[in-house]
Amino acid sequence: MASNGGPATRSTGDEGTGHDQGRPSHAQANPHVPPGTLIRTLEGHITAWSPDMQRRYGFTSEEAHGHTAHQLLRTSFPRALPAIEATPGSGIAGVAG
């Protein structure tokens, strides 16, 4: 991760296959995972990033792994994320930014 909080580089999608050290990610290995899928921990850290996500957002699986989607995509919120997470019905309660 770069010092500014984001990944150091972005990919065009042509550099690799999204494999981690020659092994397919869970999103690639599982035929039941739909295109455009990311898998994350309960804390929100990305553990798998599908090739479709790489094509859509330009980050390889290696670049996405370990980041939260908010960090990776540099999401801006209308108010502080903890306040949004604490809002009943927000659907993101407990997910770290």
C-alpha positions in Angstrom: 0.0 0.0 0.0 1.3 3.4 -0.8 1.8 6.0 1.9 -1.3 7.9 0.9 -3.5 5.0 2.0 -4.2 3.5 -1.4 -2.5 0.9 -3.6 0.7 1.9 -5.3 -0.4 1.2 -8.9 -3.5 0.4 -10.9 -3.7 -2.3 -13.5 -5.1 -2.2 -17.0 -6.3 -5.7 -16.6 -3.8 -7.0 -19.2 -0.9 -7.7 -16.8 -2.0 -10.8 -15.1 -4.8 -13.3 -14.4 -5.5 -12.2 -10.8 -3.9 -15.4 -9.5 -2.0 -15.2 -6.2 1.4 -17.0 -6.7 0.0 -19.2 -9.4 -3.1 -20.3 -7.4 -6.6 -19.1 -8.4 -8.4 -17.0 -5.8 -11.6 -18.4 -4.3 -13.6 -16.2 -6.7 -11.8 -17.7 -9.7 -11.8 -21.3 -8.5 -15.4 -21.5 -7.5 -17.8 -21.8 -10.5 -20.7 -20.6 -8.3 -19.2 -17.2 -7.7 -20.8 -14.7 -10.0 -18.8 -12.2 -12.1 -17.9 -9.0 -10.4 -17.4 -10.6 -7.0 -15.2 -9.7 -4.1 -15.0 -11.8 -0.9 -14.1 -10.1 2.3 -13.6 -10.8 6.0 -16.1 -9.8 8.6 -13.9 -6.7 9.2 -14.2 -5.8 5.5 -10.7 -6.8 4.2 -10.7 -8.2 0.7 -9.6 -11.8 0.5 -10.6 -12.6 -3.1 -11.1 -10.3 -6.1 -12.5 -11.8 -9.3 -11.1 -11.1 -12.8 -14.2 -9.2 -13.6 -13.5 -6.9 -10.7 -10.0 -6.3 -12.1 -11.5 -5.4 -15.5 -14.1 -3.1 -13.9 -11.8 -1.3 -11.4 -8.3 -1.8 -12.6 -6.8 -3.4 -9.5 -5.3 -6.8 -9.6 -6.2 -9.5 -7.0 -2.8 -8.9 -5.4 -3.4 -5.1 -5.2 -6.9 -5.6 -3.7 -6.0 -8.3 -1.2 -6.0 -7.0 2.4 -7.6 -3.6 1.7 -11.2 -2.7 2.4 -13.2 -1.7 -0.6 -13.5 1.8 0.9 -9.7 2.1 1.0 -9.1 0.6 -2.4 -11.8 2.6 -4.2 -11.3 5.7 -2.0 -14.9 6.0 -1.2 -16.2 9.3 0.0 -19.2 9.4 2.4 -21.7 12.1 3.1 -20.8 11.9 6.8 -18.3 10.0 8.9 -18.4 6.2 8.2 -18.7 5.2 11.9 -21.9 7.3 12.1 -23.3 5.6 8.9 -22.3 2.1 10.3 -24.1 2.9 13.5 -27.3 3.8 11.6 -29.9 0.9 11.9 -30.6 -0.5 8.5 -27.5 0.8 6.9 -26.5 -2.7 5.9 -22.8 -2.0 6.7 -22.8 -2.0 10.5 -19.6 -3.3 11.9 -17.6 -3.1 8.7 -14.3 -1.3 9.2 -13.4 1.5 6.7 
